[in-house]
């Protein structure tokens, strides 16, 4: 704690000016107050026992104090807390302190020496606080009851009329002063199942899980207290989380982005000779497996892996950001391993981990689409098609639209002869295969798919403080591709052949997973589902590239997920904040409430059309994917 009056006055001055306070205190203590807030989490480090792990339960909160419980610091600690409360309580009309400690009264080992993983909590409050804090205590109790460890339901006990202080420790603030300042105190005693009582070994994953649950519960508790007893009314409990981002967060974010930027996963696993392979396959009467050639690996996978695991994510205190970074590291691990295993059987195993299997429900739906849509369905414009140069000009015009809104929108269009026929977005740029031809009726839909979704979310991600939002959070592909296909529907360009193609990809992925050869899957699409042979080859080649890539199943799965999202009342605009996954939507909302992330600066051009909102409302009203089949063409 501040040892001198000038240092203490500096802390109080920063609080008065609504500035962040971050100070080291004696005996391994720390004070962190993100901004003016009506609460303080406290943990006092015991001097007579090893309380390993418990301090982690308050680190990451927006306002916390870790201090030594040594008697020699009692007076200075009390003075510090009193002056913090005096500074902040008048701004809110009330203040609350929640002090946390672990207790050996709880038994954390069973009789046979195994770990007792049943969580245990005691809430303690003095008698004169019962009435004022009734709803706050109820919120705390309910939140703690929702914390599950290995499916064990926690025991939560409330002890009214008890001292809300760790045994043997004095009050942080004199009782009469607390009443005068409207300061309440709640004690939270915790069963330390996150460590071995005898060896003091920390069970780190369990500690992280409990910390996450307690952190969520504390914010909900402070939110209830703020709503009921202060003059403030925050919009959501997430808004009481940390806003300030420390250096360690930006360091980890940048290091993960550098690893991600060291390779382009799709380019590394996509053959460079797809056109030549098709011609040879056709010449061989579709009876000889094509031979694919790949780019040289752009980086050494072993060195990338070493760099990846040298990133010190454990230094990130914020549990929400720490979890996002850990998930991204796991995804990069899988991608690097797949690039290393390219061309081997291990590649498919990595792909299943990264993009998932084809569940029976999705397969049945794909088969239903293939059954309902005639195999010879045509685009509305019939056989009218445009080449790569004409489409590239349309794409440049579309990009210029966004550049006029934001000059930093610096996407490029490249016509390439080293990628297969079709379109690909890489690092915010549109790549067009030189042999690509596109039906005229599909041009706008593809522009909205590639530019209005993939490139817009890339540049929106660039505007955020974290590079992960443009690189892509873990598992972002499914939401991205579902959103991109949805864009095709919203602009009236999700044609029957397009839906049939997406369904064919799902069937092909399932066939490949079940052990079919390239030729067997090609024949399945050609003979059983009557795809044109060139189309059947492209679908099969995409699925078998690298050794077996299951990514193509995410398009239909993602579209289905997006429609379910709208049925539950989801909004479209938050999905464009960057490259995020469906599971990250609540996390993004939390970070926006905390004012760490900003709203998406760009929105797709099609969202300016009033008819688009009508189509979104029809999705909210229960429009199914089968309805899309009927209404997917231009209206």
C-alpha positions, 0 to 999 in steps of 0.5 A, spaced: 500 500 500 502 507 499 507 508 504 507 515 504 502 521 504 504 523 497 503 516 494 496 515 497 494 522 495 496 520 488 492 514 488 486 518 491 487 524 486 487 519 480 480 516 483 477 523 483 479 524 476 476 517 474 483 515 472 485 507 473 489 506 479 494 500 479 499 500 485 504 494 488 503 494 495 508 491 500 508 483 501 506 481 494 500 485 495 496 489 489 491 495 488 487 495 482 481 500 481 479 500 473 475 507 474 470 510 479 466 504 481 461 502 487 465 496 490 471 493 492 473 486 492 478 484 497 483 478 499 488 478 505 494 474 504 494 469 510 501 469 514 500 463 518 498 458 512 499 457 505 493 459 501 496 458 494 491 460 488 486 464 492 488 470 490 487 469 483 479 469 485 479 476 485 485 478 480 481 480 473 476 484 477 475 491 475 476 493 482 480 489 487 485 489 493 490 484 495 494 486 501 498 482 507 494 480 513 500 481 517 498 485 523 503 490 522 500 493 516 493 493 519 493 500 521 495 503 514 491 498 510 485 500 514 487 508 512 487 506 505 480 502 504 477 508 508 480 513 504 478 509 498 471 509 500 470 516 502 472 518 495 468 513 491 462 512 496 459 520 495 459 519 487 454 513 488 451 514 494 453 507 497 459 502 497 460 495 498 466 491 500 466 483 498 472 480 502 474 473 499 478 467 503 479 460 503 477 456 509 480 449 511 474 448 515 471 445 509 474 438 507 477 438 500 479 431 500 475 424 501 477 419 506 481 415 501 485 421 499 482 423 492 479 430 491 473 432 493 470 436 488 464 439 490 464 446 491 462 449 497 461 457 499 459 461 505 456 468 505 457 472 511 454 478 513 452 482 520 445 482 522 444 490 521 445 489 513 440 483 512 434 488 510 439 492 506 442 487 502 437 482 502 437 482 494 444 483 493 445 476 498 440 473 494 443 474 487 450 472 490 447 465 493 444 464 486 450 465 482 454 461 486 449 455 486 450 455 478 458 454 479 459 446 477 465 443 478 465 436 474 457 436 475 457 437 482 452 442 485 455 446 490 453 447 497 452 454 499 450 457 506 448 463 508 450 465 515 446 472 517 449 476 523 456 473 523 462 477 522 463 478 514 471 477 516 476 472 515 477 469 522 482 473 527 482 479 522 480 486 524 475 490 520 477 494 514 473 500 516 471 502 522 463 500 523 461 507 525 465 510 519 462 504 514 455 507 517 456 514 515 459 512 508 453 507 506 459 502 506 456 495 506 461 488 507 459 481 505 464 476 507 465 470 502 468 463 505 470 458 499 472 451 499 479 450 496 478 445 492 482 448 487 489 445 491 491 439 494 491 440 502 497 436 503 502 438 497 498 445 496 499 443 488 494 447 484 489 444 480 490 450 474 484 448 470 479 447 476 482 454 479 480 457 472 473 454 472 472 456 479 475 463 478 470 464 471 464 462 475 466 467 481 467 473 477 461 472 473 457 472 480 461 478 483 459 482 477 452 480 477 452 481 485 455 488 484 450 490 479 444 488 483 447 492 489 448 498 484 441 498 481 438 497 488 442 501 493 446 506 489 444 512 484 447 509 478 443 504 473 448 500 469 445 497 463 448 490 464 452 486 469 458 486 464 458 493 464 461 493 471 467 489 468 474 491 467 475 496 461 482 498 462 487 493 458 494 492 460 500 491 456 500 483 457 494 483 453 496 487 447 503 483 447 499 476 447 494 478 442 500 481 437 504 475 438 498 470 436 497 474 430 504 474 428 504 466 428 497 466 424 500 471 419 506 467 418 502 462 414 495 462 410 492 456 412 487 455 406 493 457 401 497 452 404 492 446 403 490 448 396 493 444 390 496 449 385 494 444 379 487 443 380 485 445 372 491 441 370 488 435 374 481 436 372 483 435 365 488 429 366 482 426 370 477 427 364 482 424 359 483 418 364 475 417 363 475 419 371 478 412 373 485 414 375 486 418 382 488 425 380 495 427 383 495 434 386 501 439 387 502 444 393 506 450 395 512 449 399 510 450 406 511 458 407 514 456 414 517 451 419 511 448 423 516 446 428 519 453 429 512 456 429 509 451 434 515 453 439 513 460 438 506 459 439 507 455 446 512 461 448 507 466 448 505 467 456 498 467 456 498 466 463 500 473 464 493 475 462 489 477 468 482 478 465 479 471 464 475 473 458 480 475 454 485 469 457 480 464 454 479 467 448 487 467 447 487 460 449 482 457 444 486 461 439 492 458 441 489 451 440 486 452 433 493 455 431 496 448 434 491 444 430 492 448 423 500 448 424 499 441 425 495 440 419 500 443 414 505 439 417 501 433 416 499 435 409 498 429 404 498 424 410 492 420 414 493 425 420 491 431 416 484 428 416 484 427 424 486 434 425 481 437 420 476 433 424 478 436 430 478 443 427 472 443 423 468 437 426 464 431 423 458 431 419 452 430 424 446 425 422 441 431 422 446 435 417 447 429 413 439 428 412 438 435 411 443 435 405 440 429 402 433 432 403 435 438 399 438 434 394 432 430 393 427 436 393 431 440 388 432 438 381 439 436 379 438 440 372 436 446 376 439 453 372 440 460 374 435 465 372 440 468 367 440 461 364 447 460 361 449 467 361 456 467 364 462 472 365 469 471 366 474 473 371 476 480 368 469 482 368 467 479 375 474 483 377 471 489 375 465 489 379 469 487 385 473 493 384 467 497 384 464 494 390 471 495 394 471 502 392 464 503 395 467 501 402 473 506 400 468 512 399 466 510 406 472 509 410 479 510 406 482 505 410 478 500 406 484 497 402 482 491 399 485 488 393 483 484 387 488 479 384 487 474 378 491 468 380 493 462 376 495 458 382 488 457 385 482 453 383 477 456 379 473 460 384 473 465 389 478 466 395 479 471 400 486 471 403 488 477 409 482 481 406 484 481 399 479 477 394 483 472 389 480 470 383 482 463 379 484 465 372 479 460 369 473 462 373 466 464 370 460 466 374 453 466 372 451 473 371 445 472 376 450 470 381 455 476 381 451 480 386 450 474 391 458 472 390 460 480 391 456 480 398 459 473 400 466 475 399 466 482 400 460 484 404 462 479 409 469 476 409 472 482 407 468 487 411 469 483 417 476 483 416 476 490 416 472 491 421 476 487 425 482 491 424 478 497 427 478 493 434 484 494 439 485 486 438 488 483 432 484 477 433 478 480 431 481 480 424 485 474 424 479 470 426 477 468 433 477 460 434 472 457 430 470 463 426 469 459 419 462 456 421 459 463 423 463 467 417 460 462 412 453 461 414 453 469 414 456 469 407 451 464 405 445 468 408 448 474 405 446 471 398 439 469 400 438 477 403 440 480 396 436 474 392 441 470 389 441 464 393 439 460 387 437 452 387 443 450 384 447 454 389 443 450 395 444 444 392 452 445 391 452 446 399 448 440 400 453 436 395 459 438 399 456 435 406 455 429 402 462 429 400 465 430 406 461 425 410 463 420 404 470 422 405 470 421 413 467 414 412 473 412 408 471 412 400 476 414 395 476 420 391 473 416 385 468 413 389 466 420 392 466 423 385 462 417 382 457 418 388 456 425 386 456 424 379 451 418 379 447 418 385 446 425 385 447 427 378 452 433 379 455 435 372 462 432 372 466 438 372 462 440 378 462 433 382 470 434 381 471 441 384 466 438 390 471 432 391 477 436 390 475 441 395 474 435 400 480 431 399 485 436 398 491 436 403 489 429 405 481 430 407 478 437 409 472 437 412 471 445 412 466 445 406 461 442 411 461 448 415 457 452 409 450 449 410 451 448 418 453 455 418 447 457 414 442 453 419 446 456 425 444 463 423 437 461 421 436 458 428 440 465 431 435 469 428 429 465 430 431 466 437 431 474 436 439 475 434 441 481 431 445 482 424 449 488 426 453 485 432 456 479 427 460 484 423 464 486 429 470 482 426 471 474 425 468 471 430 464 464 432 457 463 434 460 461 441 463 468 442 457 472 441 456 473 448 463 474 449 463 480 444 457 483 447 460 483 454 466 486 451 462 491 448 458 493 454 465 493 458 467 498 452 473 494 450 470 493 443 467 498 439 461 497 434 462 495 427 464 501 423 462 498 416 456 494 415 454 491 408 452 495 403 445 491 402 443 492 409 441 499 406 436 496 403 429 496 407 427 489 403 433 486 407 430 487 414 423 484 411 427 478 409 430 478 416 424 479 420 421 473 416 427 469 418 425 471 425 418 469 424 420 462 423 422 461 415 426 455 415 431 452 410 426 449 406 423 455 405 429 458 402 429 453 397 423 455 395 424 463 395 432 463 394 431 466 387 430 473 385 424 476 387 
